[in-house]
Amino acid sequence: MKQEKNIKASNGYVVLSLLFVVIATMITGIVITQNPSFLVLMGVIILLIKGFFIVNPNSSKVLVLFGAYKGTVKDNGFFWANPFYAKQRISLRARNFYSERVKVNDKIGNPILINVILVWKVEDTYKAAFDVDQYEEFVRVQTDAAVRKLAGSYPYDNFAEGHHEVTLLSGLDEVNEALENEITERLAIAGIKVMEARIGYLAYAPEIASSMLKRQQAVAIVAARKKIVEGAVGMVEDALLKLSEDDIIDFDDDKKASMVSNLMVVLCGDKEATPVINTGTLHS
């Protein structure tokens, strides 16, 4: 398989000077000698003019002669080359690609909306010009395919406690790295260098967004309640132990049960407790 070949083109200013000489010779010959044969030089002038081209910074010209690749000019400036060369301009600048939001299913089947931000540039002009058809469209299609594959490889989020699987939501560093590697592999055939690839937008699809929000809220509430209960149990144990050590009150099993019940209600309730003054005994 052919690779990019950098070539040096002739200095355009030198050939431009030669062009002026040819033009002056033709005009002088016609005017002085009245000989129309000097018009033959018009063909030379046209050929010289067709050979001029300009290469701007971070740009290139791919030169092809009757279907044969001759090389790529990446130097900046004013040049001249064989007038029969076909010259294709390929930009070497870095470009941003913000893909459309696509709806796909994650690893566990939930529909999600996702898109990607890609920074890329052409690294091999031969591959970009001849190994694919319309390399810019190739970048768009392959990036879309990579995003779809990535979304199906990870769940959107974890809901099981203690489950540390990488997800699209929590494992952005790992996911972005996997995305960049996938896109790099796909675009290598077109001579494209991936400079950065990351997820730009991520959300549940509208049809399940409200349900999944309730699920996330429920998981958060359960986790918070569990922490509250764990803390409340520790506080009750400390309270009972302190009361016993200081001989403040002698608890039997019924009194302990009542004390624990009241403390757990106070500590775990989501509203402030309303005190009740008991003027009798604990058993009245």
Salt bridges, closest charged atoms under 4 A:
GLU4 OE1 - LYS74 NZ 2.74
ASP75 OD2 - LYS8 NZ 2.69
GLU136 OE2 - ARG95 NH1 2.28
GLU137 OE2 - ARG140 NH2 2.63
ASP144 OD2 - ARG148 NE 3.01
GLU161 OE2 - LYS226 NZ 3.54
GLU165 OE2 - LYS107 NZ 3.02
GLU165 OE1 - HIS163 NE2 3.77
GLU182 OE1 - LYS149 NZ 3.56
GLU182 OE2 - ARG186 NE 2.78
GLU196 OE2 - ARG198 NH1 2.74
GLU207 OE2 - LYS103 NZ 3.32
ASP246 OD2 - LYS242 NZ 3.67
ASP270 OD2 - ARG225 NH2 3.67
